[in-house]
Amino acid sequence: MPQFAMITGEVTYTPGDGAPIEIPRGRVEVALAPDSATLSWEAAKGIAGLTAIPRTQFDDYVKDGKITLEPDSQPASDSPSA
């Protein structure tokens, strides 16, 4: 089941060895794995954006309020235990 969130602050990803690229503010679909989060969004009309970031980075963005999970799509407790 997909989860959805809102990008509400500066959230970036780094493709390969390139410079960080900002994910546009707005709604994204989130697929969580124990070690990563895959985010997809509409980059432009009819053009999808897609990236995977480390799960720890995703969790930090949520903690900092830069990504806000939609209330009925809270992540399952599959994050690694400390």
Phi, psi and omega per residue, in radians:
M1 nan 2.208 -3.134
P2 -1.197 2.645 3.036
Q3 -1.989 2.648 3.139
F4 -2.204 2.657 -3.140
A5 -2.591 2.914 3.051
M6 -1.977 2.299 2.976
I7 -1.434 2.049 -3.046
T8 -2.093 0.026 3.132
G9 -2.579 -2.930 -3.129
E10 -1.362 1.915 3.118
V11 -2.120 2.200 -3.096
T12 -2.199 2.809 2.967
Y13 -2.357 2.754 -3.101
T14 -2.112 1.898 3.130
P15 -1.350 2.097 3.130
G16 0.971 -2.268 3.118
D17 -1.702 0.253 -3.062
G18 -1.375 -3.069 3.114
A19 -1.381 2.644 3.100
P20 -1.043 2.467 3.106
I21 -2.082 2.318 -3.124
E22 -1.401 2.381 3.015
I23 -1.470 2.264 -3.091
P24 -1.099 2.563 3.081
R25 -1.122 2.492 -3.129
G26 2.437 -2.951 -3.053
R27 -1.387 2.395 3.063
V28 -2.300 2.687 2.980
E29 -1.653 2.432 -3.057
V30 -2.169 2.295 2.991
A31 -2.101 2.050 -3.066
L32 -1.750 2.447 3.004
A33 -2.227 2.903 -3.123
P34 -0.995 -0.545 -3.070
D35 -1.986 -0.040 -3.085
S36 -2.701 2.884 3.027
A37 -2.278 2.222 3.082
T38 -1.768 2.198 -3.114
L39 -2.004 2.374 3.051
S40 -2.315 2.561 -3.069
W41 -2.708 2.966 3.058
E42 -1.599 1.852 -3.102
A43 -1.261 -0.632 3.064
A44 -2.703 2.922 -3.094
K45 -0.943 2.029 3.124
G46 1.380 0.087 -3.135
I47 -2.097 2.117 -3.117
A48 -1.544 2.503 2.968
G49 -1.871 2.522 -3.088
L50 -2.648 2.343 3.044
T51 -2.704 2.788 2.998
A52 -2.073 2.394 3.097
I53 -2.216 2.760 3.090
P54 -1.022 2.498 -3.124
R55 -1.036 -0.652 3.133
T56 -1.094 -0.664 3.108
Q57 -1.158 -0.774 3.094
F58 -1.015 -0.851 -3.130
D59 -1.054 -0.653 3.089
D60 -1.131 -0.737 3.102
Y61 -1.060 -0.704 3.111
V62 -1.147 -0.821 -3.129
K63 -1.045 -0.666 -3.127
D64 -1.411 -0.058 3.119
G65 1.416 0.198 3.133
K66 -1.465 -0.392 2.997
I67 -2.186 2.224 3.127
T68 -2.022 2.028 3.121
L69 -1.255 2.460 3.077
E70 -1.222 2.476 -2.991
P71 -0.916 -0.701 -3.100
D72 -1.593 0.258 3.110
S73 -2.335 0.759 3.093
Q74 -1.159 2.521 -3.091
P75 -1.190 2.587 3.019
A76 -1.192 2.796 -3.088
S77 -1.433 1.102 3.120
D78 -1.866 0.210 3.093
S79 -1.320 2.596 -3.105
P80 -1.081 2.497 3.116
S81 -1.343 2.576 3.125
A82 -1.476 nan nan
